[in-house]
Amino acid sequence: MSHSNQSIVIHAAGDLRVEARDVAEPGRGEILVKMQAGGICGSDLHYYQNGGFGPIKLREPMVLGHEVSGKVAALGAGVEKIKIGQSIAVSPSRPCQSCAYCLNGQQNHCLHMRFYGSAMPFPHIQGAFQQQLVVKEDQCIPADGLSAGQAAMAEPLAVCLHAIQQAGNLVGKTVLITGCGPIGCLSVLAARCAGAARIIVTDLSNYTLDMARNCGADNALNIKLDPNALDQYQKEKGQIDVHLECSGAAAALAEGVACLRPGGTLIQLGLGGDMTIPMQALTAKEIKLRGSFRFHSEFATAVQIMQSGLIKVDQLITHSFDISEVQSAFDTAADRSRAMKVQITF
C-alpha cells in the first residue's frame, strides 16, 4: 500500500510546482512521518531563482527541502526508540556509515552522502518538502516540548553548532559575524551560548541587523551605509579573535581578515562560490583558516539545546505559509528586507 502526498517540486529556475508523489509503507528500521513544518533554506532559494548554484545544476525535477519536522504516523519492524504520535525533528543527513570518512567520525564528508534536496549527484537526492515521508529511525530526534516550527530549526542551528566547534574555545572571545541571514543570526545565538564575550555583526540590510541585535549582538554595522564601519577593529593589527563568515562574499572575508588579531581564527560557512583570499595577510598574521560544512552529531545537540531553553529561535521564524501558498512562501523568503526564516506548513 502507498500513500499519496503533496510535494514541492522544482523543475527549473522559477518553475516550482506542488505535485502528488507516492510514499511506500515504512520498512524495517523505518518510520513514516507526517510532516508539519519545513524551513526554506538559501540552497532552496538558489534552485528556485537560478536552477542551482555554482557547478550544481538541476538536471531533473527534484523535491526541495531539508529543514523539517513532523509527527510519527507509522513504524516499520524493529523500531524501538520512537513512538507513534511523537513529535520529531528529522535530520536530512544520511551518511553511509561505512566509507573511510564515516568510520573516521567525519560523517559530514561521507563519500556516499544522501542529503535531502541535493542536485549534486545524479539522479538527484529528493527532498523532504512532502506531506509524508519515510525516514530511517536514526534520522529522528524526539522533539518533545518544541513546536513544529522550532523543531524544524534544528538543521540550520546544527550548521552553526558545527561551525562553533570548528572555531574552538570562544569563552571570553570577541567574535565577528559577517552576514546576518538565518545562519548569521543563529551563529550569534550559538556563539553567545558558547561563551563569547563580545559579538559584532555586519550586513547590508537594517532589517537583518535588527534581527541580529534581537539575538544578542553587541554591535551591528551596516556596511552598505558605512563602508568603513569595521576600521575601528583593524587597529593594532586587529581586534577580533574569531571571524564567522556567513555571507559567502569575498569583500566580507577580506574585511574580516583585516580585523582579525594575529593568531586569530577565520571560519568560512558561507558558500558563495570561489573567492580570492588575502593570503599575505593570513600568512603575516598567522591566521587559522577553517571551513565548516554541514554537521552530523550536532543535529541532536541542536534539538536538546532548544529543549533546554538555552537557545530560543522563535524570533527568527518570521513567516509561515501553507503548502498551497508555496509560490508566495518562496517569494517572501527571497526578500531580505522583510523576512528571516520562512516556513511551510504541511
Secondary structure by P-SEA (a helix, b strand, c coil): cbbbbbbbbbcccccccbbbbbbccccccbbbbbcccccccaaaaaaaccccccccccccbbbbbccbbbbbcccccccccccccbbbbbbccccccccccccccccccccccccccccccccccccccccbbbbccccccccccccaaaaaaaaaaaaaaaaaaaacccccbbbbbccccaaaaaaaaaaaaacccbbbbbcccaaaaaaaaaaccccccccccccccccccccccccccccccccccaaaaaaaaaaccccbbbbbcccccccccaaaaaaaabbbbbbbcccccaaaaaaaaaaaccccccccccccccccaaaaaaaaaaccccccbbbbcc
